[in-house]
Amino acid sequence: MTYTAGGCPAFSNGGYQGTGNSCAGQGSHGLQYQCVELVQRCWNTWFPVSYASQMCANRPKNFCIVNNPQNHDVYVTAAYTYGHTAIVQSASGGYVNVVEQNGSCTGKATYSIAGAACFLRPC
């Protein structure tokens, strides 16, 4: 375990860090220790996607796209092979600090708000 998002722990993907594979196989919320699994587990919500890059267009009906990221919102980017998603801890000065899995080795990162495909929040 590295960091937590609202009490929900983020885990390392071990030797599979930064890949589309899982070091721990399928779990009840998707491929364990992948970025999408963290969001689905922490929100206890299933996103009908194969990759993070699909989350903005294919989200549960109770999640809306928002323009002002806040604590515990879902950050989504379409960058990289599969895209990436994480949970916002804070937003300031054009950047978001996030808790993530399968992105950084520490489980924590800072991304540009402008680089996001979208931010999601229950509506």
N, C-alpha and C positions, 0 to 999 in steps of 0.2 A: 504494500500500500504506500502511496505517496501523499497526496492531498485529498481533502474532502470538499464536496460541493453541497452545502446545506446539510451536512451530516452524512452524505452519501460518499463512500470512499472510491477513489480512482486507483486502479491497479496497473502495474507494469505488464507489458506484453512480452517481457523477457527477450529472448533471441529473435523474436518475430517483430520487435519494435519497428514501426514505420512501414510495415507490410500489410497486405490484405489477408494475412493468415493469423491464426490464433494459437497461442502457446497452450491454451487450456480447452480447446474445443467448443462445442455448442453448449450454451447455458440457457436458462429460462428466458433471458432477455436478448438472445442473439449470440454471435461469436464472442466469447468472453475476451475481455480486455481490448476489444476494438473500440473505436471512438463512438460508434452508433450504440453499442451495448451500454456504455456509460450513460448516455442520455436516456435511453429506454428504461434502464434500471432505476436511475435517479428520479425520473418522472413517472415510473411505473406505467408507461404508455408505449404501445407498439406503433412504430412508424412503418408504413408499408413500402419499404425501400430495400434495395440491395446494397446501396452505397450512400455515404453521407451527402454526396453531390446532388442526390435526388430529394433531399428532405424538404427543401423550400416548396417544390411543386407537389410533393406527395406527403402531406402531413395529415395527422388526425384532424377531424373537423373542429375539435375544441382548441386547436392551436392556430394563432394568427401571426402574420408577419408584422413586426413592429420596427420602427425607425430609431427609437431611443433605447438602446440596450441598457438593461439594469441587472442587478444581482439575480442570479439563477435563471436568466434567459438562456436560450439555446443559440449558440453561435454556429453558423454554417458557412463553409466556403466550398466552391467548386474546383479549387486548385488541386494540384497533385493528381495522381491516377484515379483515386476514388473520392476525392473531396475530403473534407474533414469537418468534424463537429466537436463542440466542447460546451462547457457550462460557464457562463459569465460569472465572475466574482465581483468585478467592478468595471466601470467605464469612466474615462476621463481624458480630455485633451486629444480626442480622435483615436484613442486606443481602448481595447478591452483586455483585462487580465482574466484568464480562464483557468479552469481545472480541466484536464484532458487525459485521455488514454490513447496510446499508440501514436502520439505526436512527439512529445519531448520525453526525454528520459526521466525528468523530474516530476512530470505530471502537472506542470504549471507552465504557462506561456503568456506572452503578450502579443496581440495581433492588432493590425490597423482596422478600424471600423470600416473604412472605405474598401478594404479587401474582402469584406464579407459578402456572400451571396444573399444572405438574409439573417435576421434574428427572429426567433420564434418565442412565443409566450402563450400560455393558456388564455383564451379570451372568454 
